[in-house]
Amino acid sequence: VSGLSSGVTAVSAGGEHTCALTSGGGGKCWGRNDYGQLGDGSLTSVDVIVIVYSISGTITLGGGALSGVTVTGSGSLGSQTTDGSGNYSFTGVASGTSYTLTPSKTGYTFSPTTASGTLTGNATHNFTGTLNTYTISGQVTVGGSALSGGTVTGSGSL
């Protein structure tokens, strides 16, 4: 097959399509694409190889994994949620795809805030989360004068 001269580690064939796993971890697919099985984001069948890759990474908090973070990809990428180890992955992304990734989880901020690129091989983007914290302060008064020795009790998610 033209375009598969070397570096193929495995081949898998479907009814009327075939995909090859390359030694670099990418995939190359060709054939019928009625259901998007070639992984290029289209429904167009091709007689030439469609090269696909993955975008993945880990999100951490204080050196440990942060699960439940939604990573939203631009365009047709959709979104993924980090697993218990803080990992996420977008697979079957066509070569040449331009993308932006944005992590989000209520109560957290992330560094970097976004990651972007144009896919020419498998890509890794890691993010670090920071728990948002707030300070509550004030003064208790009675009749306009400060009250000392009182106890203030909070409730909810304090």
VOFITI-872291 format. One line per 10 residues: their letters; for each residue x, y, z of N, C-alpha, C, O. Coordinates in Angstrom, 3 decimals, padded with zeros to 6 digits, always signed. Layout:
A) X/Y/Z/X/Y/Z/X/Y/Z/X/Y/Z  ... $
This chain:
VSGLSSGVTA) +000.848/-001.169/+000.000/+000.000/+000.000/+000.000/+000.894/+001.233/+000.000/+001.841/+001.322/+000.782  +000.596/+002.165/-000.861/+001.375/+003.393/-000.941/+001.284/+004.149/+000.380/+000.191/+004.342/+000.911  +002.430/+004.578/+000.913/+002.453/+005.315/+002.168/+002.740/+004.440/+003.369/+002.828/+004.943/+004.489  +002.889/+003.130/+003.161/+003.186/+002.209/+004.269/+004.471/+001.435/+004.002/+004.502/+000.211/+004.129  +005.515/+002.140/+003.637/+006.760/+001.467/+003.280/+007.480/+000.875/+004.491/+008.208/-000.108/+004.345  +007.295/+001.451/+005.690/+007.957/+000.919/+006.884/+007.297/+001.482/+008.130/+006.462/+002.382/+008.046  +007.677/+000.944/+009.300/+007.207/+001.476/+010.574/+005.830/+001.025/+010.995/+005.223/+001.644/+011.869  +005.308/-000.058/+010.388/+003.991/-000.569/+010.760/+004.167/-001.681/+011.782/+004.921/-002.627/+011.554  +003.460/-001.564/+012.928/+003.581/-002.587/+013.965/+002.380/-003.520/+014.030/+002.489/-004.624/+014.562  +001.231/-003.094/+013.496/+000.033/-003.940/+013.496/-000.922/-003.444/+012.420/-000.923/-002.265/+012.067 $
VSAGGEHTCA) -001.745/-004.372/+011.898/-002.753/-004.039/+010.893/-004.063/-004.679/+011.308/-004.087/-005.824/+011.759  -005.159/-003.935/+011.155/-006.485/-004.447/+011.464/-007.416/-004.105/+010.311/-007.446/-002.967/+009.842  -008.179/-005.100/+009.856/-009.077/-004.886/+008.724/-010.517/-005.046/+009.154/-010.860/-005.950/+009.915  -011.365/-004.143/+008.648/-012.801/-004.244/+008.847/-013.426/-004.782/+007.577/-012.729/-005.339/+006.729  -014.749/-004.619/+007.433/-015.430/-005.115/+006.245/-014.865/-004.549/+004.965/-014.550/-005.298/+004.041  -014.729/-003.223/+004.896/-014.202/-002.597/+003.689/-013.264/-001.444/+004.022/-013.163/-000.479/+003.265  -012.578/-001.549/+005.159/-011.577/-000.554/+005.527/-010.453/-001.243/+006.282/-010.627/-002.339/+006.816  -009.289/-000.584/+006.322/-008.125/-001.152/+006.996/-007.401/-000.031/+007.736/-007.349/+001.107/+007.269  -006.844/-000.372/+008.899/-006.037/+000.578/+009.660/-004.732/-000.091/+010.060/-004.697/-001.283/+010.366  -003.667/+000.690/+010.054/-002.352/+000.203/+010.467/-001.861/+001.069/+011.617/-001.988/+002.293/+011.581 $
LTSGGGGKCW) -001.298/+000.428/+012.639/-000.692/+001.129/+013.765/+000.781/+001.322/+013.443/+001.477/+000.369/+013.094  +001.253/+002.555/+013.561/+002.652/+002.821/+013.235/+003.529/+002.734/+014.481/+003.038/+002.826/+015.606  +004.811/+002.559/+014.269/+005.743/+002.449/+015.399/+005.791/+003.736/+016.212/+006.186/+003.705/+017.377  +005.401/+004.865/+015.630/+005.355/+006.131/+016.352/+004.088/+006.299/+017.173/+003.920/+007.318/+017.844  +003.176/+005.297/+017.132/+001.951/+005.343/+017.914/+000.767/+005.928/+017.174/-000.335/+005.971/+017.720  +000.964/+006.377/+015.958/-000.135/+006.914/+015.152/-000.842/+005.804/+014.404/-000.441/+004.642/+014.470  -001.880/+006.162/+013.702/-002.608/+005.206/+012.887/-002.772/+005.719/+011.476/-002.838/+006.927/+011.248  -002.839/+004.797/+010.524/-003.090/+005.137/+009.131/-004.228/+004.251/+008.655/-004.165/+003.027/+008.769  -005.286/+004.888/+008.111/-006.469/+004.147/+007.709/-006.874/+004.492/+006.287/-006.580/+005.585/+005.803  -007.562/+003.547/+005.601/-008.050/+003.777/+004.260/-009.216/+002.830/+003.988/-009.385/+001.824/+004.678 $
GRNDYGQLGD) -010.017/+003.162/+002.975/-011.152/+002.330/+002.583/-012.476/+003.056/+002.764/-012.523/+004.286/+002.758  -013.559/+002.284/+002.926/-014.893/+002.869/+003.101/-014.973/+003.564/+004.457/-014.321/+003.169/+005.423  -015.794/+004.613/+004.495/-015.879/+005.428/+005.699/-017.324/+005.835/+005.975/-017.578/+006.946/+006.440  -018.265/+004.947/+005.694/-019.689/+005.261/+005.830/-020.082/+005.668/+007.243/-021.026/+006.438/+007.418  -019.383/+005.171/+008.247/-019.740/+005.429/+009.641/-018.631/+006.162/+010.394/-018.638/+006.188/+011.625  -017.678/+006.757/+009.674/-016.574/+007.461/+010.319/-015.488/+006.543/+010.835/-014.677/+006.948/+011.668  -015.461/+005.303/+010.350/-014.508/+004.316/+010.868/-013.042/+004.629/+010.549/-012.146/+004.023/+011.136  -012.783/+005.565/+009.628/-011.392/+005.921/+009.335/-010.817/+006.901/+010.344/-009.605/+007.117/+010.378  -011.677/+007.500/+011.171/-011.200/+008.358/+012.251/-010.731/+009.729/+011.832/-010.013/+010.391/+012.582  -011.126/+010.179/+010.634/-010.676/+011.496/+010.179/-011.728/+012.582/+010.353/-011.547/+013.700/+009.870 $
GSLTSVDVIV) -012.823/+012.270/+011.036/-013.869/+013.246/+011.287/-014.828/+013.446/+010.129/-015.679/+014.334/+010.181  -014.706/+012.627/+009.071/-015.600/+012.757/+007.919/-016.310/+011.426/+007.667/-016.080/+010.440/+008.368  -017.167/+011.420/+006.668/-017.823/+010.186/+006.209/-017.414/+009.892/+004.766/-018.120/+009.182/+004.049  -016.282/+010.435/+004.348/-015.801/+010.277/+002.980/-014.875/+009.077/+002.886/-013.893/+008.984/+003.622  -015.187/+008.160/+001.981/-014.320/+007.005/+001.745/-013.079/+007.455/+000.991/-013.153/+008.352/+000.151  -011.940/+006.839/+001.283/-010.690/+007.228/+000.633/-009.908/+006.001/+000.196/-009.911/+004.965/+000.861  -009.241/+006.147/-000.938/-008.378/+005.083/-001.446/-006.932/+005.329/-001.054/-006.059/+004.495/-001.297  -006.688/+006.481/-000.443/-005.346/+006.800/+000.031/-005.371/+006.770/+001.559/-006.437/+006.811/+002.173  -004.239/+006.702/+002.135/-004.133/+006.565/+003.582/-004.528/+007.855/+004.294/-004.077/+008.939/+003.925  -005.373/+007.733/+005.316/-005.721/+008.831/+006.210/-004.893/+008.631/+007.483/-004.985/+007.584/+008.124 $
IVYSISGTIT) -004.103/+009.610/+007.842/-003.244/+009.484/+009.017/-003.969/+010.073/+010.227/-004.445/+011.208/+010.186  -004.047/+009.292/+011.301/-004.703/+009.756/+012.526/-003.751/+009.617/+013.708/-002.882/+008.746/+013.740  -003.948/+010.512/+014.681/-003.106/+010.531/+015.877/-003.977/+010.702/+017.116/-005.205/+010.708/+017.035  -003.319/+010.841/+018.259/-004.051/+011.096/+019.502/-003.478/+012.327/+020.195/-002.313/+012.687/+020.026  -004.345/+012.953/+020.980/-003.950/+014.060/+021.848/-004.290/+013.607/+023.258/-005.439/+013.266/+023.538  -003.314/+013.600/+024.144/-003.562/+013.099/+025.495/-002.755/+013.891/+026.506/-001.931/+014.733/+026.149  -003.007/+013.607/+027.764/-002.258/+014.272/+028.815/-002.778/+013.915/+030.187/-003.664/+013.073/+030.333  -002.218/+014.564/+031.189/-002.574/+014.329/+032.579/-002.835/+015.671/+033.254/-002.160/+016.662/+032.973  -003.818/+015.691/+034.145/-004.100/+016.884/+034.929/-003.827/+016.553/+036.390/-004.352/+015.576/+036.925  -003.002/+017.374/+037.029/-002.594/+017.112/+038.407/-002.991/+018.251/+039.327/-003.263/+019.371/+038.895 $
LGGGALSGVT) -003.016/+017.925/+040.607/-003.279/+018.895/+041.678/-002.307/+018.579/+042.804/-002.411/+017.523/+043.428  -001.370/+019.469/+043.071/-000.398/+019.244/+044.136/+000.422/+017.988/+043.948/+000.776/+017.333/+044.928  +000.730/+017.638/+042.719/+001.532/+016.462/+042.422/+000.739/+015.175/+042.277/+001.283/+014.169/+041.821  -000.537/+015.180/+042.655/-001.384/+014.000/+042.509/-002.374/+014.179/+041.369/-002.507/+015.270/+040.815  -003.058/+013.112/+041.028/-004.031/+013.134/+039.936/-005.271/+013.938/+040.306/-005.685/+013.957/+041.465  -005.861/+014.601/+039.314/-007.121/+015.314/+039.497/-008.139/+014.710/+038.541/-008.069/+014.926/+037.331  -009.077/+013.958/+039.085/-010.096/+013.305/+038.256/-011.318/+014.194/+038.113/-011.504/+015.145/+038.873  -012.151/+013.871/+037.125/-013.398/+014.589/+036.930/-013.268/+015.943/+036.262/-014.202/+016.743/+036.304  -012.122/+016.214/+035.643/-011.930/+017.466/+034.920/-012.410/+017.267/+033.483/-012.052/+016.279/+032.842  -013.208/+018.190/+032.980/-013.643/+018.141/+031.592/-012.625/+018.881/+030.740/-012.322/+020.048/+030.991 $
VTGSGSLGSQ) -012.097/+018.193/+029.728/-011.183/+018.816/+028.781/-011.961/+018.962/+027.479/-012.315/+017.969/+026.843  -012.223/+020.205/+027.089/-012.999/+020.479/+025.884/-012.048/+020.807/+024.743/-011.174/+021.665/+024.865  -012.239/+020.104/+023.628/-011.449/+020.349/+022.436/-012.248/+021.150/+021.429/-013.463/+020.986/+021.322  -011.580/+022.006/+020.699/-012.262/+022.821/+019.706/-012.706/+021.970/+018.521/-012.236/+020.848/+018.332  -013.624/+022.529/+017.723/-014.080/+021.858/+016.514/-014.796/+020.554/+016.804/-015.652/+020.482/+017.686  -014.439/+019.527/+016.056/-015.116/+018.234/+016.172/-014.532/+017.340/+017.261/-014.960/+016.194/+017.399  -013.569/+017.830/+018.036/-012.949/+016.985/+019.066/-013.920/+016.607/+020.183/-013.829/+015.506/+020.726  -014.843/+017.496/+020.534/-015.764/+017.212/+021.631/-015.083/+017.407/+022.966/-014.252/+018.303/+023.112  -015.426/+016.572/+023.954/-014.816/+016.706/+025.274/-014.544/+015.329/+025.867/-015.178/+014.338/+025.506  -013.596/+015.299/+026.776/-013.221/+014.097/+027.513/-013.141/+014.475/+028.986/-012.916/+015.637/+029.323 $
TTDGSGNYSF) -013.327/+013.490/+029.864/-013.230/+013.713/+031.304/-012.076/+012.891/+031.847/-011.921/+011.721/+031.497  -011.262/+013.504/+032.707/-010.117/+012.790/+033.255/-010.568/+011.617/+034.114/-011.579/+011.685/+034.812  -009.790/+010.540/+034.044/-010.080/+009.343/+034.827/-009.484/+009.479/+036.235/-009.005/+010.550/+036.609  -009.517/+008.405/+037.000/-009.018/+008.417/+038.371/-007.534/+008.716/+038.497/-007.056/+009.069/+039.576  -006.801/+008.575/+037.392/-005.374/+008.887/+037.386/-005.085/+010.249/+036.782/-003.926/+010.610/+036.583  -006.155/+011.019/+036.485/-005.990/+012.351/+035.920/-005.723/+012.368/+034.428/-005.383/+013.415/+033.878  -005.871/+011.223/+033.755/-005.563/+011.123/+032.330/-006.772/+011.406/+031.448/-007.905/+011.100/+031.820  -006.529/+011.986/+030.286/-007.558/+012.175/+029.260/-006.940/+011.828/+027.910/-005.716/+011.817/+027.774  -007.784/+011.541/+026.902/-007.263/+011.209/+025.584/-008.315/+011.437/+024.510/-009.467/+011.029/+024.655  -007.909/+012.090/+023.440/-008.707/+012.224/+022.225/-008.013/+011.343/+021.190/-006.848/+011.585/+020.874 $
TGVASGTSYT) -008.690/+010.334/+020.654/-008.062/+009.418/+019.712/-008.677/+009.566/+018.324/-009.765/+010.120/+018.167  -007.966/+009.065/+017.332/-008.461/+009.089/+015.961/-008.561/+010.482/+015.378/-009.454/+010.748/+014.573  -007.660/+011.385/+015.765/-007.690/+012.758/+015.277/-006.844/+012.833/+013.996/-005.690/+012.403/+013.978  -007.426/+013.377/+012.942/-006.747/+013.427/+011.646/-005.517/+014.319/+011.686/-005.510/+015.364/+012.336  -004.482/+013.893/+010.984/-003.279/+014.694/+010.836/-003.641/+016.035/+010.216/-004.474/+016.104/+009.312  -003.012/+017.102/+010.705/-003.274/+018.438/+010.191/-004.388/+019.175/+010.910/-004.646/+020.343/+010.619  -005.062/+018.499/+011.860/-006.142/+019.137/+012.614/-005.580/+020.205/+013.542/-004.677/+019.928/+014.332  -006.112/+021.431/+013.453/-005.761/+022.491/+014.400/-006.729/+022.394/+015.573/-007.924/+022.178/+015.374  -006.227/+022.549/+016.780/-007.056/+022.347/+017.963/-006.658/+023.273/+019.092/-005.543/+023.791/+019.140  -007.609/+023.469/+020.008/-007.368/+024.137/+021.286/-008.042/+023.303/+022.359/-009.198/+022.908/+022.202 $
LTPSKTGYTF) -007.340/+023.031/+023.444/-007.874/+022.278/+024.580/-008.058/+023.220/+025.756/-007.196/+024.053/+026.039  -009.199/+023.084/+026.448/-009.486/+023.921/+027.611/-009.993/+023.043/+028.752/-011.070/+022.459/+028.637  -009.236/+022.933/+029.860/-009.709/+022.156/+031.013/-010.652/+022.988/+031.881/-010.494/+024.205/+031.990  -011.640/+022.319/+032.504/-012.537/+023.049/+033.415/-013.102/+022.104/+034.474/-013.414/+020.944/+034.204  -013.221/+022.638/+035.676/-013.871/+021.947/+036.788/-014.248/+023.032/+037.794/-013.425/+023.877/+038.150  -015.494/+022.998/+038.245/-015.973/+024.007/+039.181/-015.077/+024.068/+040.418/-014.778/+023.044/+041.033  -014.652/+025.287/+040.772/-013.833/+025.494/+041.959/-012.341/+025.418/+041.703/-011.553/+025.517/+042.643  -011.929/+025.243/+040.437/-010.509/+025.108/+040.110/-010.119/+026.047/+038.973/-010.943/+026.396/+038.128  -008.850/+026.447/+038.968/-008.256/+027.125/+037.819/-007.115/+026.247/+037.331/-006.633/+025.383/+038.064  -006.676/+026.468/+036.078/-005.679/+025.582/+035.482/-004.554/+026.363/+034.828/-004.745/+027.465/+034.314 $
SPTTASGTLT) -003.378/+025.757/+034.864/-002.208/+026.319/+034.207/-001.589/+025.238/+033.325/-001.289/+024.146/+033.809  -001.395/+025.522/+032.052/-001.868/+026.703/+031.347/-003.393/+026.684/+031.237/-004.017/+025.647/+031.464  -003.989/+027.811/+030.893/-005.448/+027.885/+030.773/-005.946/+027.173/+029.528/-007.062/+026.654/+029.518  -005.136/+027.140/+028.478/-005.446/+026.408/+027.249/-004.155/+025.865/+026.660/-003.060/+026.298/+027.020  -004.299/+024.912/+025.750/-003.163/+024.400/+024.971/-003.661/+024.228/+023.550/-004.795/+023.799/+023.337  -002.824/+024.558/+022.572/-003.266/+024.449/+021.187/-002.119/+024.029/+020.289/-000.951/+024.067/+020.675  -002.483/+023.628/+019.079/-001.480/+023.227/+018.107/-002.133/+022.730/+016.840/-003.355/+022.771/+016.695  -001.311/+022.263/+015.929/-001.749/+021.599/+014.705/-001.114/+020.223/+014.716/+000.106/+020.099/+014.817  -001.929/+019.197/+014.612/-001.481/+017.823/+014.812/-000.648/+017.301/+013.643/-001.132/+017.214/+012.514  +000.603/+016.956/+013.924/+001.482/+016.328/+012.937/+002.044/+015.017/+013.487/+002.851/+014.358/+012.831 $
GNATHNFTGT) +001.622/+014.651/+014.673/+002.027/+013.427/+015.359/+001.268/+013.378/+016.665/+000.533/+014.313/+016.982  +001.424/+012.320/+017.428/+000.761/+012.255/+018.727/+001.207/+013.446/+019.580/+002.385/+013.803/+019.588  +000.262/+014.057/+020.296/+000.568/+015.242/+021.094/+000.200/+015.007/+022.555/-000.781/+014.327/+022.855  +000.987/+015.570/+023.452/+000.731/+015.485/+024.890/+000.657/+016.897/+025.460/+001.544/+017.721/+025.238  -000.420/+017.159/+026.201/-000.582/+018.447/+026.884/-001.002/+018.166/+028.322/-002.075/+017.613/+028.562  -000.162/+018.546/+029.272/-000.451/+018.378/+030.698/-000.872/+019.715/+031.305/-000.408/+020.777/+030.890  -001.755/+019.638/+032.289/-002.245/+020.825/+032.976/-002.102/+020.617/+034.480/-002.111/+019.485/+034.964  -001.969/+021.727/+035.218/-001.918/+021.679/+036.676/-003.101/+022.469/+037.219/-003.310/+023.625/+036.851  -003.866/+021.837/+038.092/-005.025/+022.490/+038.691/-004.681/+023.139/+040.020/-003.783/+022.691/+040.733  -005.404/+024.196/+040.341/-005.277/+024.869/+041.628/-006.672/+025.046/+042.201/-007.556/+025.584/+041.535 $
LNTYTISGQV) -006.871/+024.599/+043.428/-008.159/+024.763/+044.093/-008.341/+026.227/+044.446/-007.479/+026.832/+045.084  -009.456/+026.792/+044.033/-009.751/+028.196/+044.367/-010.093/+028.276/+045.858/-010.893/+027.488/+046.361  -009.486/+029.224/+046.552/-009.789/+029.430/+047.968/-010.235/+030.870/+048.180/-009.854/+031.769/+047.430  -011.039/+031.072/+049.198/-011.580/+032.398/+049.484/-011.443/+032.691/+050.977/-011.418/+031.771/+051.794  -011.357/+033.958/+051.325/-011.280/+034.386/+052.714/-012.548/+035.156/+053.054/-012.977/+036.040/+052.312  -013.132/+034.805/+054.183/-014.307/+035.525/+054.679/-013.859/+036.306/+055.905/-013.270/+035.742/+056.827  -014.141/+037.602/+055.913/-013.764/+038.405/+057.081/-014.849/+039.443/+057.343/-015.656/+039.755/+056.468  -014.853/+039.952/+058.520/-015.839/+040.965/+058.874/-015.790/+041.281/+060.356/-014.873/+040.870/+061.067  -016.790/+042.017/+060.809/-016.833/+042.417/+062.212/-018.274/+042.285/+062.692/-019.210/+042.699/+062.008  -018.436/+041.706/+063.869/-019.758/+041.581/+064.479/-019.954/+042.785/+065.389/-019.118/+043.086/+066.241 $
TVGGSALSGG) -021.074/+043.465/+065.189/-021.355/+044.664/+065.997/-022.728/+044.557/+066.648/-023.618/+043.864/+066.155  -022.875/+045.250/+067.754/-024.155/+045.382/+068.445/-024.349/+046.873/+068.676/-023.560/+047.511/+069.373  -025.394/+047.415/+068.091/-025.670/+048.846/+068.265/-024.536/+049.720/+067.767/-024.338/+050.814/+068.295  -023.786/+049.277/+066.768/-022.700/+050.065/+066.208/-021.375/+049.867/+066.912/-020.362/+050.404/+066.465  -021.349/+049.105/+068.010/-020.095/+048.844/+068.724/-019.672/+047.407/+068.488/-020.510/+046.511/+068.384  -018.349/+047.190/+068.404/-017.803/+045.851/+068.194/-018.173/+044.935/+069.342/-018.156/+045.334/+070.506  -018.509/+043.693/+068.995/-018.839/+042.676/+069.990/-017.637/+041.765/+070.137/-017.166/+041.194/+069.154  -017.139/+041.625/+071.352/-015.986/+040.742/+071.554/-016.459/+039.485/+072.274/-017.471/+039.488/+072.975  -015.688/+038.396/+072.078/-015.967/+037.150/+072.767/-017.095/+036.351/+072.146/-017.501/+035.342/+072.723  -017.612/+036.747/+071.016/-018.694/+036.014/+070.351/-018.130/+034.903/+069.484/-016.951/+034.917/+069.128 $
TVTGSGSL) -018.969/+033.950/+069.151/-018.583/+032.857/+068.264/-019.379/+032.961/+066.976/-020.598/+033.130/+067.000  -018.685/+032.859/+065.853/-019.332/+032.882/+064.542/-019.259/+031.472/+063.991/-018.176/+030.891/+063.921  -020.391/+030.914/+063.599/-020.445/+029.564/+063.051/-020.854/+029.631/+061.593/-021.818/+030.312/+061.244  -020.129/+028.932/+060.748/-020.447/+028.879/+059.321/-021.078/+027.556/+058.975/-020.924/+026.572/+059.698  -021.787/+027.536/+057.871/-022.363/+026.281/+057.392/-022.213/+026.218/+055.876/-021.863/+027.211/+055.238  -022.470/+025.091/+055.327/-022.307/+024.907/+053.881/-020.939/+024.330/+053.574/-020.431/+023.504/+054.333  -020.344/+024.744/+052.491/-019.053/+024.201/+052.058/-017.913/+025.076/+052.523/-017.128/+025.561/+051.707  -017.811/+025.285/+053.820/-016.717/+026.096/+054.358/-015.530/+025.255/+054.684/-014.515/+025.774/+055.149 $
